[in-house]
C-alpha cells in the first residue's frame, strides 16, 4: 500500500519562510559586511607595515652611504690634498677665469691638470672603478676650488654651487644630501652626498668631498615590492611628485591620489593624529585602490629630503577571499531553504493527520431510569434529595 503524501500546508510554509529566510539573509549580509570591513582593515595595516619596512630599508641605505663617504673623507691622501690646496691663497677672480677656460675647453687647463692625475685623484678614480655605484667623486678645498676628481667634471670652481654651500655650512662643515634626480643621459637615478674634509693636524675644515651615486640599489628596495598582481610600492615627495616608480621615470609624474596624500601629509606635519595610515583612492580607470603609507626618517636629519613610501593594491584583489566566502554563504542559504521546505512538509503531514475515533463503549455514562412508557428519564436521587424525602415521610 503506497504512502499517502498530504498536500503542502501553505500556512506552515509561509510561517517558516517569513521567519527563517529573512533572518538568515540578514545574518549573511551582516557577516559579509563585517568580514569585508575586517579584511579591509587587516590588508590596510599590512600595506602600512610593508611601507614602513621599505622606508626603513631606504633610510638604512642612505645612512650607510653617508657613513661610507664620510670614511672616504678621512683617508690620509684626501685630507692631505685638501689641506695643501687650502693653504694656497684664494683669488676668486682667478678661480672664475680657470673655470671659464675649463668650461670652454671641456677639459682641465694646464695650470690645474693635476686635479685628474694627483695621488688623491687616482685614489678617487680607483674607488669609482671598484664600486660602479659611485658615478663621480670630486674633492674641493675650503674655498671651493677643485682639488681632485675621479673623472673630468663640467666646471672647476664649485664654491657657487648649492650643494657646496650646504656642505660648507658657514665654515662649520656638515653633511649635505640631495634629492634623487633622474639622469636622462645615463638613464639612471642619481643622488648626491657631500661631506666635510678636515685637516689631519687639527680637524679644521679644509675641504668638501662630493660623491654622485647611482641610487638603483636603494630604489631596488622600493621596486622589489610586489603584492599579488596589482600591489607595488612607490617613493614620493610630500607634494605627491614621484621620486621612483616602476611604471614611470617622468620627473613630472604625480601620484594618482595626490590630494589625499597631501592632506594626510599636512595633518602629520601639523601634529594631528590620523585614524589610520592607509586609505582608499580611485586610480586611473576607476579602479579602487587601497593605499598604505609610511614616512622616511631621513627628513629628521636632512629637511630638504622628505620622502614617503606608499604601497598600493587593488581593493577587489584584496577582497577576493570575502567574495568567495559569499558564494559559500549563498550555498548555505539555499540549503537552509531546502531544510525549511522539508520542515514545512513534515508539519503539513501532522496537520493533515485524521482525527482519532473514540470507542463509545469505553465511555462511562450516568445511570438513567425510565418510568412507564414515557421518554422522560428519571435521574437518581442525590443524597440531599433522599434526606429530604425521608424527613417528610
Secondary structure, 3 states (H helix, E strand, C coil): CCCCCCCCCHHHHHHHHHHHHHHHHHHHHHHHHHHHHHHHHHHHHHHHHHHHHHHHHHHHHHHHHHHHHHHHCCCHHHHHHHHHHHCCCCCHHHHHHHHHHHHHHCCCCHHHHHHHCCHHHHHHHHHHHHCCCEEEEEEEECCCEEEEECCCCCCCECCCCHHHHHHHHHHCCCCEECCCEEECCCCEEEEEEEEEEECCCCCCEEEEEEEEEECHHHHHHHHCCEECCCEEEEEEECCCEEEECCCCCCCCCECCCHHHHHHHHHHHHCCCCCCCCEEEEECCCCCEEEEEEEECCHHHCCCCCCEEEEEEEEHHHHCHHHHHHHHHHHHHHHHHHHHHHHHHHHHHHHHCCCCCCCCHHHCCCCCCEECCCCCCEECCCCHHHHHHHHHHC
